[in-house]
Each structure stands twice: as structure tokens, then as C-alpha cells.
Amino acid sequence: MAALHESAIAGRKTRHDPATRPPRSGRGAMDWDDVRVFLAVARQGSMRAAGRALGLSQPTIARRLAAFEATFGGQTLFDRLPEGLHLNAAGEQLIPAAESVEDAVLTLERRRAAASPLLSGTVRVSTGECAAGFLARCLSEPTTTALPSGITLELVDSRQTKNLARREADMALRHEPPESGDFYIFKAGTFACSVYRRRGADAAAWVTYTDEQAHYAPARWVQRQVEETGKPVALRASSMLMHLEAIRAGTGRGVLPCYVGDGHPLLERLMPPIPEIAADYWIIVHRDLRRAACVRAVIDWMKALFAEQRDVLAGNRQGAASGASPRELDAPHVDHPHRHRRSAA
């Protein structure tokens, strides 16, 4: 729904914002879209970045900003500096009022969306790479609650919390619930993680995250194993997909969500799921949008997915490895038939 709203803005721009449109005088009615542009430029620090945030071209951003400034007598509201646009004193004074207008308009837009009975349109979900991959692969899975065919799911892979109040996303799937805000929050489920390597490979070295991501729970856990066992790090990479490809190729062993590792024919799990790095996920929706037909359908679909895929997400599959310590896993791998039969029991 957020994407549809942005495309509608872009459509209005095409019809009503010709390149030669003169700036409006201060006596004309103010355009809400110009207020949005003003706030976007203030938050992003450049017209290019504001255009990306709003789905508008840089020339359109420039025209709308000029129109907004014209309503205040043509005085500039930003200092144009080599590193970008910075609010000056006149612009700073307008921010509280502009944000009040934004809050009021977005409240109306959320309530209008919630009043629509249509089960069609785009629902944007902000989430991380792991959960986004799970949702994407489950779109074709049969569930007790199916996602209506008229709904397009848009997954935004972001570790930063999207501002649901500003409709940057319609809903979010996050590791932790927000501490404040008018949100509907529901605990969806838990993603278990374990250690995997290419089936039959020694792969004693580790695949882990970059130094900038050392605060991630899996990265901290791997670092402890490196310190305890003395085994080196073979690769540092910033995404789970990179980890998966490196582990699949035999570069090293690493932590993956069980739903990814257990289902991959080239990988073997080396130990039971690791409780301390299990990831809880919460569905977060602004209360104004909770009753929107499209959003409600996606919420119900997600709840059904997490309930029906609970064992897969928890790593409860036949053939899971028995409890071996990281030190025991450093021994050379031997394809011993009795060991495999015991593991499958």
C-alpha cells in the first residue's frame, strides 16, 4: 500500500508538474506534497537522497522545494553547501509545524487505508535478510491461511527500523518489539540457528560477519569459538547469502538459520540448535493500519506460516546432529555409517 501511495504521488507529478510550472506565490494554497518534499530534504540532506526516499526524480524534488520556499516569500530554507543541503534558521523554525501537518495527513491516510475493504494492492514489509528469505520462499507454500492473489508482497531488507508512522512500510517483522508507539505487536515465532559445513568436507575454519557487524549474536558466538579452539576465520562477509555460498563451497563452517541449512542438500549440521543465538520475531503494525483488509490478510498469513513451519524454524528435523561440542567438531570428518544411523534415530 505504501508503494501504491508513492506511485500515485509520482503520477500526480507527471500530470500536474510540467517542467515549466512556475513556483506558486505565497498567496496560493499550500500543497501537502511540497511539505513532504521539504521534510524529506531536511531528513536526507540532499535532493538526490530525498528523491530516492519519495520515489521522485531530482528535478521534481528541486521544483517542489522551490515551490515550498516560494510560499514563504521565496526565502531559502536551506544552506546549499558542497556536502549537501542543511536547514538554516528559517527552515529550522518550520520543522515542528511541518511535522504536525505530516502527522495529521498520515493519520488520515492510514485510516483511509484501513477503511478500504479491497483485498488488492501492495503491502510493504520491512524486515531483515533472514526473515525476508523465509517469507519469500513460503509464498508458494500451501497454508491454512492463503495470501489473497490480489495482494503483492513487497519485502524491504533493512536492519533499521522503518518508520511505520510515516508509512515507509506498512508493517515490520523485527527481532525486538518497539519500546514506544501506537503499534499492534504479536510474537510470530523463533528462528533457530546452528553450525553447518559442506557435507563431507573438513572445513575447520570459520565463516562469519565483518568487524562492523561484530555485535551480532552469531558473530559474537563464532568469535568465542575462534578464541577457544584456535581455528582461524576463513571469510568475513556482510550477508547471510554470502555465508551460505561460502559454506556450500567448502570455504569453512558457519552459523546459518536451521530453515536454510537443514533444507540444503549440500550442507550438514554439526550440532543441535544454539539457544543463545535463536532469533525471536515480532509482527509490528501501526494500530491505524491493523484493520486494513490487505494488512490484516498479511498478518493472518504470517501467523499461519510461523505456526505451520514451527518445527522447520526450530530445527526439529530428522537427521539432526546429536549434541557435539565445538571442540569435538574440530576432529576430521569421517563418514561412519553407525554414527549416521544413531544421528537419525
N, C-alpha and C positions, 0 to 999 in steps of 0.2 A: 504494500500500500504506500509505503514511503517512496518507492521508485515511481509509482504512478503519479504521486503528487509532484515529484520533481519534473517528470516528463510533461505534466500539464503546465508547469511554470515555463519550461522550455518552449512549449507550443505557443503559449501566450506571447512569449518574447518574439517568436518568429512572425506572428500575425500583427503584433501591435508595436514592435520596437524596430522600425526600419532604421538603417544606419544613419539617416539624415534627421532623425527625430530630434528637435531642439530640446534643450533642458526646460523643464517646467518652471514656471515662475513661482515665487513664494506664495502667490495668491491662489494657486490651484490646489486640488485635493491631493493629499499625500498618498503614495502607492505603497501598500504593505510590502510588495516585493522589493522596493528600494530600501526599506528598513531592514529586510533580511540581508540584502547585499551589504549595507553599512555594517551590520553586526558581523557578518562573515569576514569582511576585510579586516575589521578590528581584531577578530579572534585569530585569523590565519596569518596576518601580517603581510599579505601581498594579494594582488588581484588574481594572479595565476592560481594560487592555492585556494582562494575563495571560490574561483570558478570551478575547481575540481570538487570542492565540498558541496556546491549547489548544483552541479551538473550544467553549468552555463559557460559560454565562451568568455575569454578575457575581454574582448571588445564589448560584450554585453555588460560585463561587470563594470567596465570603465564608464559606459553610458549611464548605467543606473546609479553609480556612485555620484557622477556629475549631476544627475537629476536630483538626487537626495540633497547634495550640497546646495543646489540652486534654491531649494525650498527654504533654506536658512540664509538667503541673501547672497548666495554664491561664495561665501567664505569657505576656505578649505578646512576640512576637519581632520586631515592627516598631514604629517610632515613627510614629503617624498624624499626618502634617503636611499643611498646606494644599496643598503641591505634590505630595504623594503619600506612599507608604509607603517608609520607609527602615529597613533592618535595624538593630536595636540590638545591644548587645554579646552578649546571649543568642542572638540569631539568627545573628550572625556566627560564633559558635562551632560552630553546627550545619552550616554550609555544606560543609566538607570531607567530613563523614560522609554528608550527603545526596547530594553529587555522586558519592561512591563507590557508594552504593546505585543511583543513576541509571545509572552506567556499567555495573554488573553486570546490571541489569534490561534495559537497551537491548542489551547484548551477547546476552542470551538471546533477546530479541525478534528481533534481526537473524538469529540462527542458526535460530530457528524459521521465520522467513520464507524463509530460504534452503533449508530442508528441504522446503518445500511444492512439490509437482510441478504445482500448478494454474496454468494459463495464463489466469487471470482476476483482475480486481481493478484498482485504480488505482495507477499509477506516477507519482510526483510528480517533475518535473524542474525544477530551479532554473537559470535562465539569463537572459540579457539580452534586450532587446526585439528585436534583430536576429535572433539565433538562434531565439528563440521564434517569430517570424513565419515563418521558414524551415520549422521543424518543423510548424507549424500548416498551412501551405499544402501540405506534402508528405504529409499524412495520407492523401489520396486518390490520390496518385501511385502507379502500378504500379512495384514494385521487385522485385529478385531475392529479397529477404527481406521478407515482408509482416509487418506488425504484427498479431498474432492478434486476432480480432474480440472476444474476451473481455476484452481489456485496454483500460482507459480511460487516456489520457494526460492528466496534469494539469500544465500549464505555469505556473510561478511566475516572473513577470517581476521579477527582482531583480538589481541590480548588486552587492549584498552577498553574500558567500559564505554560503550556508546551512550550518548545522552538520549535516553528514551523519552524524556520530557520534550525534547526538541525534535522528535521524530527522525533522528538519524538512523534509528532502527525501530521496528515495530515491537520487537521482543529480543531478549538476550538469554543465552544459556551460559552460565558462569560457574566458576569453582566456589564462589562465596556469595551469599546474598548481600545486597547493599545495606549499609548501616542506617540510611535515611531515605526518604522519598515516599511518594504515594504509589506504591507498587503492589501488585499481586505476586506472591512468591510461592513457589512449590518445589520441593525437593524431588528431582526427577530420578536420580539413581547414582550409582558409583561405578567408575571405570577402574578396574584392577589393572596393575602393571606387573610385568616380570622381566626376567633376563632371557634374551634369545640370541642364537647364533645360527649360521648356516648349518643345515643338517650334515653331520659327519665331519665338520671342519674343526680344527683346533681352536682358532680364533680366540687366543688368550687375551689380546689387547682389548681396550675398551673404545666404544664409540659413545660420545657424549656431546653436551651442548657447549657453546662458546663461553669464553670468560665473562662476557657481558650477561650471560644467562645463568651464571653460576648459582644464583639464588633459587632457581627452580628446584623443586623437591627431588626429581630424578637426578639432576646434576649433582646435588649435594650427596645423595646416596652413592652414586658412582664414585665421587671423589673419595669417600670413605673407603670404598673397596680398593681403589688405587693405592691409598696410603697403607692399608692393612696387608695387601697381597704383594705390593711392589710391581704389579703388572702395569705396563705403560698405556697411555692413551694413543690410539691409532688415528683417531679423527675427531675433530670438534666441528660440529655443524649446527646451524641455527634452526632447522626444521625437522619434524618427525619424518617427513618423506625422505630427506637426505639420510637420516639414520637408517630407515628401512632399507634403502637401496644399498648402503654400505654394508649392513649386516647381511643382507641377502647375497651380496657378492663375496662374503667371507673376509671382509676387512677387519672385523672384530665382533665382539659381543656388545650388546647394549640393551637398554630398557625400552620396551615398547608396550603400548596398551595390549592387553590379552586378546581383545577382539581383533586386533590386527595380526599379532604374532601367531595365535593359535590357528587362524584360518589360512595361513600362508604355507603352501606345500613345501617350500624350500627351507623353512625355519623349524627349529626345535627349541622348546622351552627348557631352560636349565634349572629352574627352581619353582616352587609354588609362588603364587602372587605375593607381592611385598606389601604388607598392610600399611606401612608408614608413608608410602607414596601413592596410595589409592586416591583417586580424584573424585570428590563429590561434585555433582552438577545440580544447579538450581535454575528453574524456569522463572524468568523475571519479565513482567509485563506491567506497563502503566495501567492503573485501575480504570482510567477512562477508556482504554482500548480493550480491556479484558472481554467485554461483551460484544465486540465487533465480530460478525459472523466468521470472517476469514481467520482472524486471530484465534477465536475460540476453536475453530476446526484444527488449526495447527497445534494449539495446546493439547487438545484431546489426542491428536495423532502422536505427539511426542510422549505423552503419558503412556499410551498403549505400547509404543516402541520400547520404552525403558522397562515396562513391566514384562513384556513378552521376551525381551532379549536379556533379561536379568542374568541368567546363567552364563550367557556368552560374554557379557560385560564383566562378570565376576571371575572369569577364567575357569569355570566349573565344566570342563570338558574331559571326555575320556582320553586317557593317554597323557594327562598332565604329569610332569616330573614329580617324584617324591621329594621330601624335604632334604635337599643337599645345601650345605653352606657354601658361600662364595669361595672359601679356601679349597673345599673338596672339588669344586668345579674347575680348579686350575689343573687337575690331573689330565693327561692326554685322553682324548675321547676314544673309546673302544666300542665297536658295535657288538655288544654282548647280548645274545638272544634272551638269556634268562633275565637280564636286567630289564629289557624292554617289556617282557611279559609281566614282570612284577609291577612296572610302572603303569601298565594298562589295567591292572586289576582294580 
